[in-house]
């Protein structure tokens, strides 16, 4: 039986039979429930369940370990598939595809294997604040409708990138 431990909040998450993935904050900043993202595609969970972070740091990190299966040409979105099968999409900011890659410095490419907390992209946060509707960054489990996962949102509040557990995805 595995054990995930959140140093920040001292919460333990005990593994159940099957999938059990603890997704961590993708940046320093404030964790938000997905329904508070100011974009209906994310807030209404059209792409899937998840959470978001309003970053106060300039590096976006992997919320989960796995293989990079997507890096958008415009460097604003990253897809990771964990060995457990959980697939996540990290969408940096809202409507940032329109920036055509400006403000983003990708640290990974498709096929790379990352560990939880590894840098995915360096952002010019001030540029994004000035040029995008929002820098709130959704993290979405994209295959949850196929797999019928259970989600345990760990609550809003300040987070440390790569350390604070934001959500646990499980399946018995």
N, C-alpha and C positions, 0 to 999 in steps of 0.2 A: 504494500500500500504506500503510495507516494504522499508527500506532504509539501504543500506550498506555504511559505511564510512571508507575510507582508511586514517588513521592518517598520514601516512608517506608522501603521495602525495596529501592529501586533495582532493581526487576525490570522487564524489558521484555516486552511481549506484542506479538508481531508479528501483524498481521491476515492471516488466510488468506482464500481466496476464499469469499464468502458471509458469513453472520452472524458477527460477532465483537464481543461486548459485554463490557466489564470492569465488573463490579458492585462498587461501593465500600461500605465500612462505613457503616451508617445512623446510627451514633452513636459517640462516643468510648466505648471500652470494650474488652471481650475478644471476639474472633471465635471462634466455636465451629463445629465441623462439625455439620451438621443432625442426625446420629444421636445427638448429645449433648443435644438439647433434651428436657427432662423431660415430654414429651407424645407418646404414640405416633402420633397423627395426623401430626405433623411428623417425629418421629424415624424412623418407618418409611416416610417419603416417600409417604404416601397422597395428598398434595396435589401432590407434585412434589419435585424436587431443589432444593437451596439451601444456605444457611448461616444462622447466627444470630449476634446480638451481645447480650452482656450489658451494657447501657448504664451508663455512669458520668456521662453528660451528660443535660441536660433537653430536648434538641431531637433529633428524629428527622428525618433528611434523606433525600432521594431517592437510591437506590443506582444509578440509571440515569436518563438523560434521556428524556422522552417526555410523553405525554398522560395525565392522571389519568382513568381509566375507572371507578374505584370509590372512594368514600369512604363507609365504613360509617356508618349513622345514629348509631351509638354511638362513632364517631370512633376506634375501635381498629384499623382495618384500611384499607389504601390499596392500590389497584391501579394500576399504571402500564404503558402499552404504549409501547415504544420504536419509532422509525421502522423499525428492523430487523425488527420483528415480535415480538421477545422481550417476554413479559408477565410481570411480577413482582407478587407480593403481599407487602406488609409488614404483619405481624401484631404489633402492639405488645403485648408481654407475653402471658401465657397465661391463658385464661378471663377476659379483661378485658372481654368483651362484657357480662358480668354487672354491670359498674360503670355501665352506661347513660350513658356519656359523661363521668362524673365523673373528673377527673384528666387530661383531654385538652383541648387548645385547638388545633383544626385551623387550619392556615395556608393551606390549599388547598381547592378544591372540584372536583367532577367537571367535566371540560372544560379545566381549567387545563393549561398546558404548563410543565413544569419541566425544569431542567437538573440534571445529576448534582450532588448536594451541596446543592440547594435545600431549605429547611425544609419539612417536611410537617406536623408537629404538635409543639407544645410539650407536654411532659408534666410532671405533678407527680410526680416520681420517688419521693419519700418516701411519698406517698399510695398509689401503685401498689405499692410494696414492702409496705406495711402491709395492703393490701386485695386483692391478687391473689396467686395461687399462685407466680408468678414474673414478673420483668420481662424475662426473656430474650425477644428479639424475632426471630422467624424471618423470613427473606427467601426466598420460594419462587418458582421459575420455574414458572408455572402451565400453560404450553402446551408444555412439553418432551415430553410423551408424544405429542403430535401432530406435533411438528417433529423429533424424534430429535436433539436437541442433544447436544453433547459438553460436559462440565463439567470445569473445572480449578480445584479448591479450592486457594486460595493459602496455606492453613495457619492454625493457631490463633495467637493472640497478641494483644497490645495493638494497638488501631487508632485512627486519627484519622478522625472523621466526614467523609465526602465526599472523602477522599484515599486511604486505604489500600485497595488492591484486595483484595477477599475471594474473588472467584470470576470466572472468565472463561467465558462461554458462547459456543460457536462451532458452526458447521455449514459443512462444505465445500460 
